[in-house]
Amino acid sequence: MREIQKVFVAGSGTMGMSIAQAFADKLYDVTVYDIAEKSIEHGKKLLALNQEALIKSGKSTPEHSKEVVEHIKFTTDINDAKDTDFVTESVVERLEIKHDFWGKLSSVVDEDIILTTNTSGLSITAIAEVVKCPERFVGMHWFNPPHIIPLIEVINGDKTDDGNAQAVYELAKELGKKPIRVKKDVPGFCANRVQFTILRELLHLVEDEVVSFEDADNVMKYGLGLRYACLGPFEIADMGGIDTFTNISDYLFADLDDNKDGSPIFRQLVEEGKLGVKAGAGIYDYSGDKADIAIKERDEKYMKVCDAIL
């Protein structure tokens, strides 16, 4: 991989802007691309809000924040990627839209430039079908908000050159992140498979009126999530005893939910337009200024946890 100085970030939404900040924080020259000026103006607002939060939390200074902002420029012209050294994409999570972007972009940049997608679960191999020189195409899955959460999944597609994937892994480490290698292109990669396994079981328990939404969340916040922030599941199994975990799995695995049809609770919420924070309502109420408060409190808690464990 060539020396990286210039980074091209496609998508100026929540993920794209946060990723841009992660690179600019290390003083890479970042160009953020989107198809509409309106989207870019929204991205600039997100940038300002994130930087304000980092300064207030003591994670940045006004001087460094100014430097970060100065290292980010914006464009609606995909041809501005022509002299870039690295590309990462966070456009809409639909295969046809990603195909449209990558079909154009991979012909604009030099053939030795590594290309990465921040897809949450679409097949890396499928996206790469339209990419010129697909061996340079790598999954680089960040977690919201990327400028705070340290985990990055680095995923091989069927045609990905392993050296290119390892180069992305090393780059993530240089950004101060905690990357993992996902060596096979499986749906949902690793983290989302784990996340949705937990979500499926908790939805099942709520639907069966075993626990409430609030108590299901509290199980994670004040129990499992707290433990998992410090130790991984296999480390916890070692601590608890493999024999004990074997005995529990022998009787419990058969009773766990294996629903493959999705959640009726979620489908009903979608039909009612209750899409979560962005809609002002979801499982919980985010009307008025509650959404902004929820996001601010989330980021503050994430930063405190990161301080404690990193």
C-alpha positions as CSV (number, residue, x, y, z in Angstrom):
1,M,0.0,0.0,0.0
2,R,1.3,3.4,-0.9
3,E,1.9,6.0,1.7
4,I,-1.4,7.6,2.7
5,Q,-1.7,11.4,2.9
6,K,-5.0,12.0,1.2
7,V,-8.2,10.2,2.1
8,F,-11.5,10.3,0.2
9,V,-14.6,9.6,2.2
10,A,-17.9,9.0,0.3
11,G,-21.0,10.0,2.3
12,S,-21.5,13.0,4.5
13,G,-24.0,11.5,6.9
14,T,-23.5,10.4,10.5
15,M,-21.0,7.6,9.7
16,G,-19.1,9.4,6.9
17,M,-18.5,12.6,8.8
18,S,-17.4,10.7,11.9
19,I,-15.0,8.6,9.9
20,A,-13.7,11.8,8.2
21,Q,-13.0,13.2,11.7
22,A,-11.1,10.1,12.7
23,F,-8.7,10.5,9.8
24,A,-8.5,14.3,10.2
25,D,-7.7,13.9,13.9
26,K,-4.5,12.2,12.8
27,L,-4.0,15.1,10.3
28,Y,-4.7,13.2,7.1
29,D,-6.0,15.5,4.4
30,V,-9.7,14.4,4.0
31,T,-12.1,15.0,1.1
32,V,-15.7,14.3,1.9
33,Y,-17.9,13.5,-1.1
34,D,-21.7,13.5,-1.4
35,I,-24.0,13.9,-4.4
36,A,-25.9,16.9,-3.1
37,E,-25.0,20.3,-1.5
38,K,-27.8,19.9,1.0
39,S,-26.2,16.7,2.3
40,I,-22.9,18.4,2.6
41,E,-24.3,21.3,4.5
42,H,-25.8,18.8,6.9
43,G,-22.4,17.1,7.2
44,K,-20.8,20.3,8.1
45,K,-23.3,20.7,11.0
46,L,-22.5,17.2,12.2
47,L,-18.8,18.1,12.1
48,A,-19.3,21.2,14.2
49,L,-21.5,19.4,16.8
50,N,-19.1,16.5,17.1
51,Q,-16.1,18.8,17.6
52,E,-18.0,20.9,20.2
53,A,-18.8,17.7,22.1
54,L,-15.2,16.6,22.1
55,I,-14.0,20.0,23.3
56,K,-16.6,20.0,26.1
57,S,-15.5,16.5,27.2
58,G,-11.9,17.4,27.3
59,K,-11.1,15.0,24.5
60,S,-9.9,17.8,22.2
61,T,-8.9,21.4,22.5
62,P,-10.1,24.4,20.5
63,E,-6.8,24.6,18.8
64,H,-6.7,20.9,17.7
65,S,-10.4,21.0,16.7
66,K,-9.6,23.9,14.4
67,E,-6.8,21.9,12.9
68,V,-9.1,18.9,12.4
69,V,-11.7,21.0,10.6
70,E,-9.1,22.6,8.4
71,H,-8.0,19.1,7.2
72,I,-11.5,18.3,5.9
73,K,-12.9,19.7,2.6
74,F,-16.1,18.9,0.8
75,T,-17.0,18.1,-2.8
76,T,-19.9,16.9,-5.0
77,D,-17.5,15.9,-7.8
78,I,-16.4,12.3,-7.8
79,N,-13.5,13.2,-10.0
80,D,-11.9,14.9,-7.0
81,A,-10.9,11.4,-5.9
82,K,-8.4,11.2,-8.7
83,D,-5.3,12.0,-6.6
84,T,-6.4,10.3,-3.4
85,D,-4.3,7.6,-1.6
86,F,-7.2,5.8,0.2
87,V,-11.0,5.5,-0.2
88,T,-13.7,4.6,2.3
89,E,-17.4,4.6,1.5
90,S,-20.5,5.1,3.7
91,V,-23.2,5.7,1.2
92,V,-26.8,4.4,1.5
93,E,-26.9,0.7,2.6
94,R,-28.4,-0.6,-0.7
95,L,-26.4,-2.8,-3.1
96,E,-27.5,-1.0,-6.3
97,I,-26.5,2.4,-4.8
98,K,-23.1,1.1,-3.7
99,H,-22.7,-0.5,-7.2
100,D,-23.4,2.8,-8.9
101,F,-20.8,4.6,-6.7
102,W,-18.0,2.0,-6.9
103,G,-18.5,1.4,-10.6
104,K,-17.7,5.1,-11.2
105,L,-15.1,5.6,-8.4
106,S,-12.9,2.6,-9.1
107,S,-12.3,3.9,-12.6
108,V,-11.3,7.4,-11.4
109,V,-8.6,6.4,-8.9
110,D,-5.2,4.7,-9.6
111,E,-5.3,0.9,-9.7
112,D,-3.0,0.6,-6.7
113,I,-5.4,2.5,-4.3
114,I,-7.0,0.4,-1.6
115,L,-10.8,0.8,-1.6
116,T,-12.9,0.1,1.5
117,T,-16.6,0.0,2.3
118,N,-18.2,0.7,5.6
119,T,-21.2,-1.6,4.9
120,S,-22.8,-3.0,8.0
121,G,-23.5,-6.4,6.5
122,L,-23.8,-6.4,2.7
123,S,-21.5,-8.9,1.0
124,I,-18.1,-7.5,0.3
125,T,-17.8,-9.9,-2.6
126,A,-21.1,-8.7,-4.1
127,I,-20.2,-5.1,-3.8
128,A,-16.8,-5.8,-5.4
129,E,-18.5,-7.2,-8.5
130,V,-18.4,-3.8,-10.2
131,V,-15.0,-2.8,-8.8
132,K,-12.1,-2.5,-11.2
133,C,-9.2,-4.6,-9.7
134,P,-11.4,-6.2,-6.9
135,E,-8.3,-7.6,-5.1
136,R,-7.8,-4.1,-3.6
137,F,-11.4,-4.0,-2.2
138,V,-11.7,-4.5,1.5
139,G,-14.6,-4.3,4.1
140,M,-13.8,-1.7,6.8
141,H,-16.8,-1.7,9.1
142,W,-16.7,1.1,11.7
143,F,-19.2,1.5,14.6
144,N,-21.4,4.4,15.4
145,P,-20.0,6.9,16.4
146,P,-16.7,6.1,14.6
147,H,-14.7,8.9,16.1
148,I,-15.4,7.4,19.5
149,I,-15.9,3.7,19.2
150,P,-12.6,1.9,18.8
151,L,-13.7,-1.3,17.1
152,I,-13.3,-1.7,13.3
153,E,-14.0,-5.0,11.4
154,V,-11.6,-5.6,8.5
155,I,-13.3,-8.1,6.1
156,N,-12.0,-10.1,3.3
157,G,-14.1,-10.6,0.2
158,D,-13.6,-13.6,-2.0
159,K,-11.2,-11.7,-4.3
160,T,-9.6,-9.5,-1.6
161,D,-5.8,-9.8,-1.5
162,D,-4.9,-10.7,2.1
163,G,-2.0,-8.2,2.0
164,N,-4.4,-5.4,1.3
165,A,-6.7,-6.5,4.1
166,Q,-3.7,-6.6,6.5
167,A,-2.7,-3.1,5.3
168,V,-6.2,-1.8,6.3
169,Y,-5.9,-3.5,9.6
170,E,-2.5,-1.7,10.3
171,L,-4.0,1.6,9.2
172,A,-6.8,1.2,11.7
173,K,-4.3,0.6,14.4
174,E,-2.4,3.8,13.4
175,L,-5.8,5.6,13.8
176,G,-5.8,4.5,17.4
177,K,-8.6,1.9,16.8
178,K,-9.0,-1.7,17.9
179,P,-9.4,-3.6,14.6
180,I,-10.2,-7.3,14.1
181,R,-9.8,-9.5,11.0
182,V,-13.0,-11.2,9.6
183,K,-11.4,-13.7,7.2
184,K,-14.6,-14.8,5.5
185,D,-17.4,-12.8,3.9
186,V,-20.3,-14.0,6.0
187,P,-23.6,-12.0,6.3
188,G,-23.3,-9.5,9.2
189,F,-19.6,-10.2,9.6
190,C,-18.9,-10.8,13.3
191,A,-20.2,-8.0,15.4
192,N,-23.7,-7.7,13.9
193,R,-24.2,-11.5,14.1
194,V,-23.5,-11.2,17.8
195,Q,-25.6,-8.0,18.2
196,F,-28.6,-9.5,16.4
197,T,-28.4,-12.8,18.2
198,I,-28.7,-10.8,21.5
199,L,-31.5,-8.6,20.0
200,R,-33.5,-11.7,18.8
201,E,-33.4,-13.3,22.2
202,L,-34.4,-10.1,24.0
203,L,-37.2,-9.4,21.5
204,H,-38.5,-13.0,22.2
205,L,-38.4,-12.4,25.9
206,V,-40.3,-9.1,25.5
207,E,-42.9,-10.6,23.1
208,D,-43.5,-13.4,25.7
209,E,-43.9,-10.8,28.4
210,V,-41.0,-12.2,30.4
211,V,-39.3,-8.8,30.7
212,S,-40.1,-5.2,29.6
213,F,-38.1,-3.2,27.1
214,E,-36.6,-1.2,30.0
215,D,-35.6,-4.3,32.0
216,A,-34.1,-5.9,28.8
217,D,-32.0,-2.8,28.3
218,N,-31.0,-2.9,31.9
219,V,-29.7,-6.5,31.6
220,M,-27.2,-5.2,29.1
221,K,-26.4,-1.8,30.6
222,Y,-25.9,-2.9,34.2
223,G,-24.9,-6.6,33.7
224,L,-23.7,-8.2,30.5
225,G,-22.7,-5.0,28.8
226,L,-20.6,-3.9,31.8
227,R,-18.9,-7.3,31.9
228,Y,-18.3,-7.4,28.1
229,A,-16.7,-4.0,28.2
230,C,-14.0,-5.5,30.3
231,L,-13.8,-9.1,29.2
232,G,-14.8,-11.0,26.1
233,P,-17.3,-14.0,26.3
234,F,-14.5,-16.5,26.1
235,E,-12.5,-14.8,28.8
236,I,-15.7,-14.8,30.9
237,A,-16.2,-18.5,30.2
238,D,-12.6,-19.1,31.5
239,M,-13.3,-17.1,34.6
240,G,-16.6,-18.9,35.3
241,G,-15.3,-22.4,34.4
242,I,-15.6,-24.2,31.1
243,D,-17.4,-27.1,32.9
244,T,-20.0,-24.7,34.3
245,F,-20.6,-23.1,30.9
246,T,-20.8,-26.5,29.2
247,N,-23.5,-27.7,31.7
248,I,-25.5,-24.5,31.1
249,S,-25.2,-24.6,27.3
250,D,-26.3,-28.3,27.4
251,Y,-29.8,-27.4,28.7
252,L,-30.2,-23.8,27.6
253,F,-29.1,-23.8,23.9
254,A,-32.2,-25.9,22.9
255,D,-34.6,-23.4,24.5
256,L,-33.1,-20.2,22.9
257,D,-35.1,-18.4,20.3
258,D,-34.4,-19.4,16.7
259,N,-36.9,-17.1,14.9
260,K,-35.9,-16.6,11.2
261,D,-38.8,-14.4,10.2
262,G,-37.9,-11.1,11.8
263,S,-39.6,-9.2,14.7
264,P,-43.3,-8.4,14.6
265,I,-42.6,-5.7,17.2
266,F,-40.2,-3.9,15.0
267,R,-42.4,-4.3,11.9
268,Q,-45.3,-2.7,13.8
269,L,-43.1,0.2,14.9
270,V,-41.9,0.8,11.3
271,E,-45.5,0.8,10.1
272,E,-46.3,3.4,12.7
273,G,-43.4,5.6,11.6
274,K,-41.6,5.1,14.9
275,L,-38.1,4.6,13.6
276,G,-36.2,5.7,16.7
277,V,-34.2,8.8,17.5
278,K,-34.3,10.2,13.9
279,A,-38.1,10.1,13.9
280,G,-38.7,11.4,17.4
281,A,-40.1,8.1,18.6
282,G,-39.2,4.4,18.6
283,I,-39.4,2.0,21.5
284,Y,-38.9,5.1,23.6
285,D,-40.0,8.8,23.2
286,Y,-37.6,11.3,21.7
287,S,-39.9,14.2,21.1
288,G,-38.8,17.8,21.5
289,D,-35.1,18.0,22.5
290,K,-35.0,14.5,23.9
291,A,-33.3,13.2,20.8
292,D,-30.4,15.6,21.1
293,I,-30.1,14.9,24.8
294,A,-30.1,11.2,24.2
295,I,-27.3,11.4,21.6
296,K,-25.2,13.7,23.8
297,E,-25.6,11.4,26.8
298,R,-24.7,8.4,24.7
299,D,-21.5,10.0,23.4
300,E,-20.5,11.1,26.9
301,K,-21.0,7.6,28.3
302,Y,-19.1,6.0,25.5
303,M,-16.1,8.3,26.0
304,K,-16.1,7.5,29.8
305,V,-16.2,3.8,29.1
306,C,-13.4,4.1,26.5
307,D,-11.3,6.1,29.1
308,A,-11.8,3.3,31.6
309,I,-10.9,0.3,29.4
310,L,-8.4,1.6,26.8
